[in-house]
Amino acid sequence: MNVTTSIIIPTAGKRATLGDLLDLLKKLPREKFETLVVSDGCELPAVLRDRFPDVRFLSIEVSGGPAVARNKALEHARGDVCVFVDDDVMPSPGAVERLADEVRQRKAVLVGRLLPSKELPDNAYLRSAYADLAHPGEVPAGCASWALFCASFAAAPRELLDRAGRFDESLRIYEDGELGFRLATNGAEIAVLEDVVAYHSKVMNRRWFVNRAESLGEHLYRMHSVQPAAKASSHVVMGKLRFLWPLGWLAWKILRLLLPLMERLPWSISRPCLRLAFRSGVAAGYMRAVARG
């Protein structure tokens, strides 16, 4: 078989969504597509492996995060184009093929458009997380294109990934943004295909919102420690008022208490409030990481 496209799926054990995803991918022509699943510190049941005999299952004994899992798959991948799909993401019919074809034609790094799964319960945190993705192909003013790279559903030529050095395994969050920075530094085009859609089954609630903001801040600091030049163009996460970040922890403590109120406000008011709260949480996590060194 002359495999041309490798589909790489890191998993932390989300068996239900992983099974549905593999059911979709097994419809792709085997002579062109291969699927690699890397279990990151978890054990997948034998029944799942038996159900998909054409999938190449790899494993990592101790969880190292998605960067480690994706790099493990890249060591075994045979395709000249690599498509990354998270285990809780469901591409729409034809999306994987379209993404791979566009990458091959344009020799570029391309990202699909993520939308929330229609089965998820609607809430303010879910809407807030996806609100800024309404027109993802447009790069926000002052933000470099590398910030668009989200490996939850994206594809890139294998050659570009190897040249950039693959994912930084010291990062467990925002590892894709850091790789996007290196890809862009090496001259790669990074863009979003708005009509190539996948649906995300991630449950987003108040607890997720708080943990995500603080964790993103900590890992953003680690990314900037690795790539200091990326700091100036991180407006999409950091916001424009970066000189106020030392006050982030105090603001975050106050805004966290107000989250139950924010989530009940009309959406036109709730959206900017939650955005401010999220950026305060990122700032708090960032400053905590600065203090720890």
C-alpha positions as a printed Julia matrix, in Angstrom:
293×3 Matrix{Float64}:
   0.0    0.0    0.0
   1.19   3.52  -0.82
  -0.1    5.38   2.24
  -0.12   9.13   1.65
  -1.97  10.44   4.71
  -1.45   9.57   8.38
  -4.27  10.39  10.8
  -2.88  10.84  14.32
  -5.12  10.58  17.38
  -3.78  11.01  20.93
  -6.15   9.61  23.54
  -6.41   9.72  27.3
  -9.09   7.03  27.39
 -12.25   8.67  26.02
 -13.52   5.34  24.7
 -17.02   6.32  23.61
 -16.01   9.28  21.44
 -12.88   7.47  20.21
 -14.96   4.54  19.0
 -17.32   6.85  17.09
 -14.35   8.64  15.54
 -12.72   5.4   14.41
 -16.04   4.23  12.94
 -16.0    7.35  10.77
 -12.35   7.02   9.75
 -12.57   3.35   8.77
 -14.65   4.42   5.75
 -11.57   6.1    4.26
  -9.67   4.15   1.57
  -7.05   2.01   3.33
  -4.62   2.25   0.43
  -4.24   6.02   1.0
  -5.04   6.61   4.68
  -3.65   5.1    7.86
  -4.87   5.78  11.4
  -2.58   5.8   14.42
  -4.01   5.95  17.94
  -1.63   6.68  20.82
  -2.93   5.88  24.31
  -1.3    8.41  26.62
  -0.86   6.67  29.96
  -4.11   4.71  29.65
  -5.04   1.22  28.56
  -7.56   0.77  25.79
  -9.82  -2.29  26.03
  -9.02  -5.27  23.81
 -12.54  -5.15  22.39
 -11.78  -1.71  20.91
  -8.55  -2.93  19.34
 -10.28  -6.02  17.93
 -13.06  -3.86  16.49
 -10.58  -1.86  14.4
  -7.89  -4.25  13.16
  -6.58  -1.79  10.56
  -5.79   0.89  13.16
  -2.22   1.05  14.41
  -2.43   1.27  18.21
   0.58   2.66  20.07
   0.95   3.32  23.79
   2.89   5.4   26.3
   3.1    3.9   29.79
   3.31   7.16  31.73
   1.17  10.05  30.54
   3.26  12.75  28.93
   0.56  14.88  27.37
  -0.6   15.32  23.77
   2.8   16.55  22.53
   4.48  13.3   23.58
   1.65  11.21  22.12
   1.67  13.02  18.78
   5.44  12.77  18.49
   5.23   9.05  19.21
   2.82   8.66  16.31
   5.02  10.77  14.02
   7.85   8.3   14.6
   5.67   5.56  13.07
   3.67   7.56  10.5
   4.18   6.71   6.83
   2.21   9.48   5.11
   3.64  12.65   3.63
   0.68  14.55   5.12
  -0.27  14.23   8.8
  -3.77  14.98  10.02
  -4.19  15.55  13.76
  -7.56  14.78  15.34
  -8.32  14.77  19.07
 -10.23  11.8   20.48
 -13.26  13.97  21.34
 -13.5   15.6   17.9
 -15.81  14.31  15.14
 -14.99  15.61  11.63
 -17.93  16.17   9.31
 -18.21  13.8    6.32
 -15.43  14.46   3.83
 -13.59  16.88   6.12
 -10.47  14.75   6.66
 -10.04  14.07   2.94
 -10.57  17.75   2.08
  -8.09  18.89   4.72
  -5.42  16.45   3.51
  -5.98  17.35  -0.16
  -5.73  21.08   0.51
  -2.5   20.62   2.49
  -0.99  18.57  -0.32
  -1.94  21.16  -2.94
  -0.95  24.27  -0.98
   2.04  22.83   0.91
   0.65  24.69   3.91
  -0.4   24.05   7.52
  -4.2   24.1    7.59
  -6.66  24.06  10.46
 -10.28  22.93  10.35
 -13.06  24.89  11.97
 -14.15  23.53  15.36
 -17.76  23.83  16.45
 -19.39  22.46  19.62
 -21.14  19.13  19.28
 -24.89  19.56  18.9
 -25.36  17.01  21.68
 -23.7   19.21  24.3
 -25.91  21.18  26.69
 -25.83  24.86  25.82
 -24.41  27.22  28.43
 -22.56  30.53  28.64
 -19.13  28.87  28.96
 -19.66  26.8   25.81
 -20.81  29.83  23.82
 -17.94  31.93  25.17
 -15.34  29.33  24.19
 -16.49  29.32  20.56
 -17.64  32.93  20.19
 -14.3   34.17  18.89
 -14.21  31.36  16.31
 -17.07  32.85  14.31
 -14.61  33.92  11.61
 -11.44  31.97  12.41
  -9.83  32.63   9.03
  -9.39  36.27   9.99
  -6.25  36.89  12.01
  -6.97  39.37  14.85
  -5.1   42.66  14.59
  -1.65  42.36  16.13
  -1.83  38.56  16.24
   0.48  36.43  14.1
  -0.97  33.59  12.03
   0.8   30.95  14.14
  -1.74  31.52  16.94
  -4.39  29.94  14.69
  -2.71  26.53  14.79
  -4.9   24.22  16.86
  -3.94  20.55  16.64
  -7.38  19.36  17.74
  -8.19  19.22  14.02
  -5.38  20.27  11.71
  -3.04  18.94   9.05
   0.49  19.66   7.87
   3.07  18.29   5.45
   5.33  15.82   7.22
   8.37  17.64   5.84
   7.4   20.91   7.55
   6.77  19.17  10.89
  10.16  17.45  10.79
  11.94  20.65   9.82
  10.31  22.55  12.7
  11.28  19.86  15.22
   7.78  18.49  15.94
   5.93  19.19  19.23
   7.73  20.46  22.33
   7.23  17.68  24.88
   7.82  20.01  27.85
   4.4   21.61  27.2
   1.11  19.89  28.07
  -1.09  22.81  27.0
  -0.56  25.26  24.12
   1.99  22.86  22.65
   0.32  23.4   19.28
   0.68  27.18  19.5
   4.39  26.82  20.23
   4.84  24.5   17.26
   2.8   26.9   15.15
   5.28  29.64  16.05
   8.22  27.52  14.88
   6.39  26.51  11.71
   5.64  30.15  10.89
   9.23  31.16  11.72
  10.37  28.6    9.15
   8.15  30.24   6.54
   5.11  27.93   6.61
   1.72  29.31   5.67
  -0.87  28.71   8.42
  -4.54  29.2    7.67
  -8.01  28.07   8.7
 -10.42  26.44   6.26
 -13.78  27.74   7.45
 -15.82  25.26   5.42
 -13.93  22.21   6.73
 -15.81  21.55   9.96
 -15.41  19.21  12.92
 -17.52  18.96  16.07
 -15.98  19.03  19.54
 -17.56  17.0   22.36
 -15.7   18.76  25.15
 -17.98  19.51  28.1
 -17.46  23.12  29.13
 -18.76  24.35  32.47
 -17.68  26.65  35.3
 -15.09  24.21  36.63
 -13.6   23.72  33.16
 -13.54  27.51  32.63
 -11.56  28.14  35.84
  -9.08  25.29  35.34
  -8.56  26.06  31.66
  -7.81  29.75  32.24
  -5.25  29.16  34.99
  -3.58  26.23  33.21
  -3.37  28.15  29.96
  -1.65  31.03  31.75
   0.94  28.74  33.3
   1.69  26.98  30.03
   1.73  30.26  28.12
   4.53  31.38  30.43
   6.41  28.16  29.71
   5.92  28.7   25.99
   7.28  32.24  26.25
  10.24  30.88  28.21
  10.98  28.6   25.26
  10.05  31.14  22.57
  10.48  34.69  23.95
   9.84  36.2   20.52
   6.29  34.82  20.57
   5.31  36.99  23.53
   4.84  40.17  21.5
   2.28  38.56  19.17
   0.21  36.61  21.71
  -2.6   39.19  21.77
  -5.21  36.55  20.97
  -4.71  35.04  24.43
  -3.1   37.77  26.46
  -5.2   40.73  25.44
  -3.89  44.23  24.79
  -3.62  45.46  28.39
  -0.63  43.31  29.29
   0.79  45.98  31.62
  -2.13  45.22  33.97
  -1.21  41.56  34.28
   0.38  41.92  37.75
  -3.14  42.79  38.95
  -4.51  39.66  37.31
  -4.56  37.51  40.44
  -6.59  40.03  42.44
  -9.0   40.6   39.56
  -9.33  36.84  39.07
 -10.25  36.24  42.71
 -13.04  38.8   42.42
 -14.29  37.72  39.0
 -14.35  34.04  39.99
 -16.88  34.91  42.67
 -19.02  36.66  40.05
 -19.07  33.79  37.56
 -22.47  32.43  38.74
 -23.93  35.88  38.03
 -22.18  36.27  34.66
 -23.49  32.99  33.32
 -27.09  34.09  33.93
 -26.79  37.49  32.25
 -28.07  38.15  28.72
 -25.51  36.91  26.2
 -24.68  40.42  24.95
 -23.48  41.26  28.47
 -22.25  37.82  29.5
 -19.85  37.44  26.57
 -17.56  40.43  27.33
 -17.71  39.68  31.06
 -16.63  36.07  30.58
 -13.91  37.14  28.16
 -12.54  39.56  30.76
 -12.77  36.9   33.46
 -10.97  34.34  31.28
  -8.13  36.71  30.49
  -7.84  37.55  34.18
  -7.56  33.83  34.91
  -4.87  33.45  32.25
  -3.05  36.43  33.76
  -3.29  34.9   37.24
  -1.9   31.59  36.03
   0.85  33.38  34.12
   1.93  35.48  37.09
   1.85  32.42  39.37
   4.21  30.68  36.95
   6.45  33.79  36.9
   6.62  33.72  40.7
   7.57  30.05  40.69
  10.25  30.71  38.11
